Each structure stands twice: as C-alpha cells, then as structure tokens.
Amino acid sequence: MAIDPQKALGARIPGGEARWTKDQVILYHLGIGAGVPATDPRELTYTYEKSLKVIPSFGVIPVFGSLGGIAAVPGLAGEFNFALLLHGEQDLELKKTIPVEGKVTSAGKVVGVYDKGKAALVILEVESKDESGDVLFVNRFSLFLRGAGGFGGESGPKAGNEAPTRKPDFEVESKTLPQQALLYRLSGDKNPLHADPSISKIGGFDVPILHGLCSYGVVCKAVVDAALEGATEKVARYQARFAGVVFPGETIVTSMWKEGNQILVSAKTKERNTPVITNAAVTLRS
C-alpha cells in the first residue's frame, strides 16, 4: 500500500464554525510575545481591548483544528504516521482585515500531493467565510508526511521568495519567554511536544520546542511593527517556510527587505545562528 494522490486530490477536509472574542485575540498576541514593554502605546493596541487590532497571523487560529482531518482523507488514510508529520510551510491570504471579534465558517480540501522521495508533501487549503458570506481569509498548510514518499509523481514547486544578499532594510530581535510555548498552546495547539519533556525527547529534542506557528506569529508581528509601522490592515498575504526550531527563551531575529509590493523576510535564532523561517514574504494590499 502507498499514498494514492489521485484519490487524495480534491478530497474535502472538515471545517465547521469558529468564533473568537477580544480576549482570545489578546491571548494569541501574548502568546507570540506582544506586550513588551507592557505600557507602550503600540503594544497596548495588541493587549488592551480599548483600541485593539488583530495581528494578521491570527488567521491561522480559527482553522487550526482542520489539520486533523488529513487522517481521514482517501488515499492518505492509513498510509502515514501522524507522529512523523511536520508542518513545512504556511500561506495565509487575507481578503479583509480580521475583526477583533468574529465568526467564520470554513471548508477545506486537498489541493496538492507531491512525492519528495522519503516524504510526501500534502497541501491543504481551508477557506473561511465571515457571517456576511464573504471570504475573510484562506489558509494553505503544507505538510510533510515523513516516511510516506516513494509513490511516484511530481516533486512539487520550487521554493520562492528568496531573501536578497544585501543588508536588510529592517531587523528586529524578539526575545521569547521560557514559558512561551505554554502560553501559546492556550490558543489551541495542545501538541504535548511543546509542553512535556518526555514527549519532546521522543521527537528528538531534549526540551519542548516552540510551536512553528508561534514563530510564524512572532515574525509577522516584527514585520508589522518595523516595516508597516503597526498597520495590520496592509497585509494581504503572508507566506513562510519553517526551516528550524526555536527553544523557548531564545531570541528570534527577523530580517526584512522591501521589494516592490512585498517585504521579503527571513528569521534565525540569535543564540545559535540557526534558521527559523526562510523563503517568506508579506504581500501588501494595493
């Protein structure tokens, strides 16, 4: 038996409804490092309901539960080990500015299945509509199913959004908390890899690691703050490739380059000088 891309392509993924309140938005913001310094006027727009706005990367939160649907997809079900799944890339399109309180109805499907040799690459697309019926945002999750490759077929598109070799236009250091993963998991990702040392050791890490989507949010905030001066509404799309892990307490260094209507982005750990996010870009709303 092996993965059957013909059966998997186009298969539907359960979506359902999701609601959020201002408190959930603030909790997410705290989970990606907002609120330092606590009384800074710009930080208060992320942590205080009086003038609250939403960091665009929050768009991954209402649909995160859809990922579990991959286990039941025809052509994939029973053909991979869920414990060996890695989140490879995230692509978030924002059709409108995310409101501080809202409700979406989401529907997902498999839009890509590629053979990477030792792994399969599966792309899930989840479209979320607001209460007026308009598309609010679209998420594309690129998932590596380790040990499930070798079934034949295309290897997938090449990575884009290469960072320039010139000096960055902006650079931001974001210090994470030792308990950052414990805080971020309250937004919905309860994978014990990020909390339980006995589980993280099974995954090959001496201590729990930070969620990839937490790093994704930290980097998004750095771009909004430094390159967009806090204008969250300017973000139309945010694409990123997960290139390495962050241990809670480390510092994420985000580098940014202005290129036309995009801001190209890369991020690394300050302490180990290892990549965290590569081939990333924020596309600006025209």
N, C-alpha and C positions, 0 to 999 in steps of 0.2 A: 504494500500500500504506500501511496505517496500523495502529496498535495495535488489536487486537480484544479488548475487555475480556471478552466472553462466553467466548472461548477461554481467556483467561488466568485468570479467576476459578476458584479451586479447584484449579488446577494444582499438582502436587506438586513440591517442591524437595528435592534430595538432602540427606540429613542425615548419617547414619553415626554412628560412635562417636568419643568423645574422652575421653582420660584426662588427669588432672593430678596433680602431686605438690606437696609443700610448697615445693620450690624454684621451681616455676612460679608459685605464688601469691605468693611473696616477690618474684620478678622483676616480676610485674604491679604489686605495691604500690610498688616502687621506681620503676616506670615512670610512676606517677601522683603521685609526689612524697612518698611515705612515707619516714620515717627522718630527719626533721629536727625536733628535734635527735636525733642518732644514738643517744644513751643514754637518751632519755626513756622511761619505763616504758610509756606508752601507745603510742609509736611502735614499741617492741620487740614489741608484740603483732601488728604487721604485718610485721616484718622479721626476727624471730628465731623459729626453729621450736619453742622451748621452750614458749611459750604462744600459738602462732599462731592467728589467726582470719582470716576472709575478708571483705574489703570487698564488699558485695553487688554492686556493678557488675562484679565479676569474671565474673558470669554471662553477659556478652556474649562472653567469650573462647572457650569451647568450641564455640560455634556460628558464629563469625565467617566461617569458610570457606563456610558455606551461601550467603552472598550471591552468590557466583559463579554459582550455579545459575539466577539470573534470566536469564542469557544464553540459556538453552535452553528457556524457558517458551513454550509455544504461544501465539500471539497477541502475544508480545513479541519473540521471537527475530528478529533482523534488522531490527527496527523502531526501534532506538535506538542511539546511540553510547555505548559503555560509558565512554569518556573524559569524557563530559559528565554522568555520573551523580553526584548529590550526595546525601549522607546527610542527610535533613531532620529526622527525629525518631527517638527510641529509647524504647521502652516495655518495661520488664523487670518481670515478675511473679515473685516468689519464693514458691513453695509451702512450702518448707522452708529452713532455714539451710544455706548451702553448706558442705560439709565441706572440710577442708584438703587432703585427698586424695580423689579420686573418679573415677568413670567415668559417662558419660551416653550414652544412645542418643537421637539426635534425628531428628525428622521435620518437614518444613516444607511450607507451601503458601501460595499467593497468596490473601489474604483481602480485598483491596481494590484497585481500579483506578479512578483519577479523572482527569478532564480539567481541567488547570489553565491551559488556553489555550496558552501557549508550552512547557509541560512536562506530562508525565504523572506522577501520583503513584501509586506502587505500594507496597502494604503486604504484606510477607512476615511470616508467623507461624511460628516454629520452637518446637516443644515438645520438651523434653528430660527423659527419664526416667532415674532412677538405677538401680542394679543390683537393687533390690528391686521395680522396676516402677512406682514412684511418680513422679509428675511433680515434678521438682525446681525447674525454672523454665521460663518461657515468654518468648521474645523476640519483639517486633514491630518490624521495621525499616521505617521509612517512607522511600522512596527517590524522589527527583526525577529524572526522566529528561528532561533539558533537550532541547528541540527535537523532542520526541515527542508534544506535545499537539495539540489541534485535531481529535480523532477523535469528539467528541461524548460526552455523558453527564454524570453528576453531577460537581460540583467538589470534593466531599469535605466532611467535617465541619469545623466551625469550631474554631479553637484554644481550649482551655480553660485552666484553672489560671492565671488572671491574677494577677499579684502585686498586693498591696494598695498603696495610696498612702501608708499610714502608715510610720513608722520601722520598720526591720527589728528583729525580736527578737534575731537573731544576725547577725553579719557576720564573715567570715573572709577574710584575704588569704593566697593560696597562691602563692608565688614559684616559677616554673618554672625549670628549668636550661637553659642554652644548648643542651645536648645531650639535652634531654628527649625529643624525637621519636626520636632514635637509640636511646634506651633503651627507649621504649615499643614500638617496632616489633618488638623481640625477643619480644613476646608474640603475634605472629602477623600483624600488618598490615604487610606489606612494600611497600606502595604507595610508589614512588620519589618521589612528590610531597612526601613528608615527609623525604627524605634528600638528593636530588640537585638542586642548584640549577638545572641545565639543564632538568630536568623541571618544577620548580616555576615557572620562567619561562613555560613553555608554558601552564601553568594560570593564569597571570596574577599570580604572586607573585614578587617579587624574590628571596626566600629561602624555603626549605622552611617549611611551616606545621606546627603541632601537629595530630595526629590529633583529629578531633572526639570520638571515643570516649575519648581520653586526657583531654580537658577534662571529659567526662562523668564519668570516674572521679575526677578532682580534685575536682569539685563534690560527688560522692557522699561522698567522704571528709570534706570540710568539714562536710557535714550530720551525718554520723555522729559526728564528733568534737565539734562545737559543740552541736548540738541534742539528740543522743541520748547524749552522754557515752560514746561508744565502743560502745554496744550495737548491734552489727551485726544481731543477731537480730530487732530490732524492725522492720526494713524489710520490708514486704510487696510494695511496688511502687515503681518509680522511673520517672517519665515526664519527658522533656525534649525541647525543640525546639532545634536548632542554629541560632543566629542570627548567628554571625560567627566569624572566625578568631582564633587566638592564635599569635603568633610565639614560638618557644622563647626563654626568658629573660624573658618578660613575666610580670606578676602577675595572677592571676585573683582577683577579688573576688566572693565568694559571699554573697548576702543571703538571709535566711530569715525566714519568718513562720509562726507556729503558728496553724492554723485547724482546730479540731476534731481529727479523726484524721489530718490531713495537715499536712505542712510545705511551704508554697509557697516556690518557690526561683527566683531569677534570678542571673545572673552576668555580669560585664563585665571588660574589661581595665582595670587601674589606669592604665597609661601613656597609653592612647588614649581611655579612657572609652567604649569601643565594646562593644555586647552580645556575649556569647559563648553563653549559654544563657538561653532565656526559656520561659514557659509550662510551667514544670517543677514537679513535685510529688513528694514522698516520702509514700506512704501507710503508716501504721503498722499493725502487726499487732495485732489485737484480742485 
